[in-house]
Amino acid sequence: MTLTRGTVVIDREACKGCDLCIDACPPRVLEMTTTTVNALGHRFPLLVAPGCTGCKACSQICPDFCFQVYKYDTPREIEDPR
């Protein structure tokens, strides 16, 4: 089980695949797709693991405003699917 303090909703179709969010994410829970692309032909980030802290680093660095970040009132334990 992993303690998570938040989650993100990603507008995959608005993403241009710049990768800035991947490096900005302190808990490293985002990962870019490798073969899947959006309608514009760009790779996009996925939330691949629990552990989001709700820090909003991804949304603050994203030039295309693709992220909505939600911080939980109380941390939740989530099973890591990896």
Residue pairs with C-beta under 8 A, 6 or more apart in sequence:
1 77
1 78
1 79
1 80
2 49
2 50
2 51
2 77
2 78
2 79
2 80
3 51
3 75
3 76
3 77
4 50
4 51
4 52
4 53
4 72
4 75
4 76
4 77
4 78
5 52
5 53
5 54
5 71
5 72
5 75
5 76
6 52
6 53
6 54
6 55
6 69
6 70
6 71
6 72
7 47
7 52
7 54
7 69
7 70
7 72
8 30
8 47
8 52
8 58
8 59
8 67
8 68
8 69
8 70
9 67
9 68
9 70
10 44
10 45
10 46
10 47
10 66
10 67
11 65
11 66
11 67
11 68
12 38
12 44
12 66
13 38
13 39
13 40
14 64
14 65
14 66
15 38
15 42
15 43
15 44
15 45
15 64
15 66
16 40
16 42
16 63
16 64
17 32
17 37
17 42
17 43
17 44
18 62
18 63
18 64
19 32
20 61
20 62
20 63
21 30
21 45
21 57
21 58
21 61
21 62
21 66
21 67
22 30
22 31
22 32
22 45
24 57
24 58
24 60
24 61
25 57
25 58
26 53
26 55
26 57
27 51
27 52
27 53
28 49
28 51
29 47
29 48
29 49
29 50
29 51
29 52
30 45
30 46
30 47
30 48
30 58
31 45
31 46
31 48
32 43
32 44
32 45
32 46
33 43
33 44
33 45
33 46
34 43
36 43
36 44
37 43
37 44
38 44
44 66
45 58
45 66
48 82
49 80
49 81
49 82
50 78
50 79
50 80
51 80
54 69
54 70
54 71
54 72
55 69
56 67
56 69
58 67
58 69
59 65
59 67
59 68
59 69
